[in-house]
Amino acid sequence: MENQSNWIKLVEEEEPPATDFLQDLWRSLQPTLPDSLKFLKGASIKSLSSNKSYLLALMTTLKGEDIVAKLDLESYEIEFGEEPFSLIKRESTILNSIENLEIAPEVIHFYDKDIEDTQTPEEERFPSALFTTLEGLGNNLSGQPVQEWWELYKEDLIKVLAKLHNEDSKAGLNEGFYAKEWLNHFVFNEDNIAEFILEPHTNENLFELMDRLQNACNKILENLDENKFVLCHNNLSKSSVLHNPSTDSKFKLINFHKAIVGPPELDAHSIYHRLGLEKYDIRSGGIKNPIQEIKNLYLKHTGHSLNFSPDFKFINTVQRIMMLLFENNMPPMILYQSNLNMKYAKRHTEFEFLKRRLFSIIIDDSFSHKSDFSKYTSQNMLPFSELILYG
């Protein structure tokens, strides 16, 4: 699909029920379009995916322009410091802060219903929404063999990461964007845990483990120099990295709603663990050594050394486990997504892998908080059971 975005590919594969539902939803919302969004009048819409916080959709205007829209269907808000704001507002702030880097979509408009439409009763307002450009960068990395794109374009990817990690990228972001705030107010938010951990065998042992995981993450972060923190994407998965060899940058990044100001190692570990490099490394018998390549290239383009210690691997693993629990057990998935069984199967496979990784970290002698997890002498003692499909 040359010169065509993977977003469009996903739309074409979307099953009719989800698309029909979304068309009905869009028709019901059009009469409530505020003046600042009149450019959307008559636009068509197709579903891509959804999560608890927003519905992600591709829209085509009457002028034929493709726009990515994130609609805040449930006005799901999280407290960061003293200011509550939604994840799409968070992403809007991040994208505006890095717009000059040309490594991410451009914000067309962010509509905040609580600011722009205070006269209309809340239940009748058009939902808060973020509208960005559609990046025509070909497919994301989901369908691309790692040995092909990594060997040819690894330096280009690290160059993009170096741009994001530039000192200026985090300028103007308040403490609500910092790693500890994110972990404590979102990843380990009590309401999130209470509402979305629907395991059949949830008990006090599970919550005790979560307390230990949260405390260890906080201790690790407290011992770091925040002056060395950078703006991290914090969600570098295959679906968040767009790749087109025919462009100057070769790569662009999307899905910045989880971005935080934190140690650069968080993104470096994600590149290794979530983009397929870890399996590539194992298959090569350690000959390829992508970790060292990431270190060398990052040092070359930023002047800073990376630390691939178990402590950073721990934070990444814990955060991903909590996000899987959060993402998997939610009613909106049932309403707005197709291929639920396939999505569940992928999450379940990743969850089982992450549990094994977590255990390998907490028994590692070089993990700085190994003693905090001494009671878990085998993987089976970790009180996670199985992911369940909501409903």
Stockholm file with secondary structure:
# STOCKHOLM 1.0

chainA/1-391         MENQSNWIKLVEEEEPPATDFLQDLWRSLQPTLPDSLKFLKGASIKSLSSNKSYLLALMTTLKGEDIVAKLDLESYEIEFGEEPFSLIKRESTILNSIENLEIAPEVIHFYDKDIEDTQTPEEERFPSALFTTLEGLGNNLSGQPVQEWWELYKEDLIKVLAKLHNEDSKAGLNEGFYAKEWLNHFVFNEDNIAEFILEPHTNENLFELMDRLQNACNKILENLDENKFVLCHNNLSKSSVLHNPSTDSKFKLINFHKAIVGPPELDAHSIYHRLGLEKYDIRSGGIKNPIQEIKNLYLKHTGHSLNFSPDFKFINTVQRIMMLLFENNMPPMILYQSNLNMKYAKRHTEFEFLKRRLFSIIIDDSFSHKSDFSKYTSQNMLPFSELILYG
#=GR chainA/1-391 SS CTTCCHHHHHHHHCCHHHHHHHHHHHHHHGGGCCGGGGGGTTCEEEEEEECSSCEEEEEECTTSCEEEEEECTTCCEEEETTEEEEHHHHHHHHHHHTGGGCSSCCEEEEECHHHHCCSSCGGGSCCCEEEEECCCCCCBGGGSCHHHHHHHHHHHHHHHHHHHTSGGGGTTCCGGGBHHHHIIIIITCHHHHHHHCCCTTCCHHHHHHHHHHHHHHHHHHHTSCGGGCEEECCCCCGGGEEECTTSSSSEEECCCTTCEEECTHHHHHHHHHHSSHHHHHHHTTTSSCHHHHHHHHHHHHHSCCCCCCHHHHHHHHHHHHHHHHHHHSCHHHHHHCSCHHHHHHHHHHHHHHHHHHHHHHHTCTTSTTGGGGTTCCSGGGSCCCCCCCCC
#=GC SS_cons         CTTCCHHHHHHHHCCHHHHHHHHHHHHHHGGGCCGGGGGGTTCEEEEEEECSSCEEEEEECTTSCEEEEEECTTCCEEEETTEEEEHHHHHHHHHHHTGGGCSSCCEEEEECHHHHCCSSCGGGSCCCEEEEECCCCCCBGGGSCHHHHHHHHHHHHHHHHHHHTSGGGGTTCCGGGBHHHHIIIIITCHHHHHHHCCCTTCCHHHHHHHHHHHHHHHHHHHTSCGGGCEEECCCCCGGGEEECTTSSSSEEECCCTTCEEECTHHHHHHHHHHSSHHHHHHHTTTSSCHHHHHHHHHHHHHSCCCCCCHHHHHHHHHHHHHHHHHHHSCHHHHHHCSCHHHHHHHHHHHHHHHHHHHHHHHTCTTSTTGGGGTTCCSGGGSCCCCCCCCC
//
